[in-house]
Every structure is written in structure tokens, then in C-alpha cells.
Amino acid sequence: MASRIETNHTHRENVLKNVTTPLAFFTLGLLVIEAILATLSLRAKETDLTILITGILLGFAMICLMVFAMARDPRLRRVLLGLSDISPVEAIYEMQLTKHDILVLNMMGASSATSFNDAAKLVSRNPDASPARRLKKFKRLNLVQFEKDLDEGPGYYLNRNGDRLAALIFHFASPFREHSLVD
């Protein structure tokens, strides 16, 4: 009897040690709640049984919806899976920036006075996305913000995240600019 208790205790410890990510935590929580509701439903009758089964289904749907919402957001996806921080190259890749998006960010980063509209007009000859779609993407990625009280006039300008990304792009693009000037 004592060895069985020790085995159960060890088994529970192993289960808890393996719950290291939010996804595993959600799964464990769902299993515990479902087990409790399923156990209660064994003794329930009629209306109580319907309420318990509805609770089981709603709990499952809510957990699925929460995991789906977290998995759709690239920033939360890595957290959900418990992955470590990503490299700058992987971060840029996950943003799904096109070469024209990078060109706009480079132009905006080269001069703090360059608004999104000014930079987008210069790239408009290469329309892989309309300026409105590109602005929506930059807003979703939290790279730009609306400024109305600047000397250059109101418009969307890079925020801190956008400045940092533009500086990174500008830094890595400098060898290409120097090379193109030599040729």
C-alpha cells in the first residue's frame, strides 16, 4: 500500500514537472476541470446533467478559443509554446515584411522627419501592397504611431519599436549602399 502511494506521488510530481509551458498548463487545467465535471455528471440527472455537459463543452471551447487566439499572434505564439527569445532575423522573418516594407522603414529611419506617407509615396512605384495595407501592417506590428504636434506636420511616424527596427535595417543595409556607390 505504501509503495502504491509513493508511486502515485512520484507520478504526480512527474506530471507537474512536465507542465513548463502555458500550453501544457492550459491542457492540464482543462483535463482537471473536465475530470471533475465528468465525475459529477455520473450522479447527475436530467437538468443537472445537461448543465454539467454544457459546462464541459463550454470549458473545452473556451480553452480552445484562448489557445487559438494566442497562437494567431506571432508574439504570443512563442510564449505559448515556451520557446526562448528569437534572433533578430527570425523576428523580422515572422513579421512577414516585404522588401518594399523594409525600404519604407529604411527611408523613415534615415530621417526622423520622414512620415509614413512621404516614404510610401517614394515606394509607390513598387506596389506589393497598397499604402493603406502597409500602414495597417505597420500599426499591427506596433512600428508606427500617429503624431499631430510635430513641426513636419501630422502623420504616422516611427515609434520606439519602429526606430529600433529601422536602425537595425539601416545598419545592415550600409554595406550594400557602400557597395552600390563603388560600382
Buried (B, 14 or more C-beta within 10 A) or exposed (E): EEEEEEEEEEEEEEEEEEBEBBBBEBBBEBEEBBEBBEEBBEEBEEEEBEBBBEBBEEBEEEBEEEBEEBEEEBEEEBEBEEEEEBEEEEBBEBBEBBEBBBBBBBBBBBEEEBBBEBBBEEBEEEEEBEBEEBBEBBBEBEBBBEBEEEEEEEBBBBBEBBBBBBBBBBEBBEEEEEEEEEE
